[in-house]
Amino acid sequence: MGVRAVRVSSERSLQRLWRTFAVAYWLGWQIESNWTDPLLFLIYSVIRPLGGVLILAVMFFVVARGARGPVLGFFVTGTAFWPFVVMAMQGMAMGVLADREHWKTLRYIYSAPISYRAYLVGRSLAQATSALAAMAITLLFGRWVLGIPLYFSTIRPLVLLPAFLLGIAGIVAMGLLITSALTWTSREAWRLPEAVGAALYLLCGVIFPTTVLPRGLQMLSMGIPLTWWLEAMRRGLLGEHALLSFPWASDARVLGTLAMLVAVWIIGAGFAFTCAEFRARALGILDQETGH
C-alpha cells in the first residue's frame, strides 16, 4: 500500500511538473509572438536575423579585405547559433525581471502551487523556439549568398543532434544560474544578463577561435559548455571544412566533454538557485525591485 501511494504521488508530481512546463512554454510563446499580427511577426522574424547577418558579413569582409575561407564558415555558424543564447539564457533572466518589476506578477507566480523552476524552463525554451528562424535564415544566407561549404554531404547528424540538445540544456542551466544571481543584485540587475552575454560572446568562440585568446582566457573558455557546443555544431554542419577551436580533440571527446560540462552546470545551477531562493525567502526580497 505504501509503495503504491509513493508511486501515485510521484506520477502526480510529474504530471504537475509537465503541466507547469507546458503552460509556461505557451505563455512564453504568447509573450514572444502575440505583440502583433502573424504576418508582421513573420516578417520581423525574417528581417531581424537577416539584417544582423548582413551587418556582420559586411564587417567581416571589410576586415578580411574580401577574402573567404574557413574563417567565414566559422563566423557564420557562430552567428547562426548565438540567438539561442540570447533568447533562452538572457531571455529567462529578463523574463524574471519583467515579471518582478514591470508586470509585478512574480509574487503571484511564485506563490501558485507550481514548480517555479519548471515555469522558468518552459519560458526559456519558448524563447529558444523563436531562435530557430534566425538560425535557419542565417545558415541559408551563408550557404547560398556567402558560399560557405554547407552541404548535405557535410552534415553529420550523429554529432549535430546530440550536440544541439546538450547545448540547449546547458544554455537553460546558465540562464537559471543568472536568474539566481538576480536575487542578490539590486540596481544593476537589468544590466547583468546582457553583460554576461557580451562576455560569453567573446570567450566562447562565436566569431573567432578560442586559440587567439590569451592562455588564461582559453582555459576559462574550456570550462564553459557554450564553447564546446559551438565546436560540436561546426563539426556536425561543416565536417572537414570546419575551422576548429580544438583541432586536437576527436568528435567523441568534444561530445563527451560537452555532456560532462552540461551535467556539472545543471547541478551547479540547481544548487545556486536553491541557495538564492532560500536566501531571498529568508530576507523577504524575492519580489523586491531593483530600486532597493
Beta strands, then each sheet from edge to edge (+ up, - down):
end
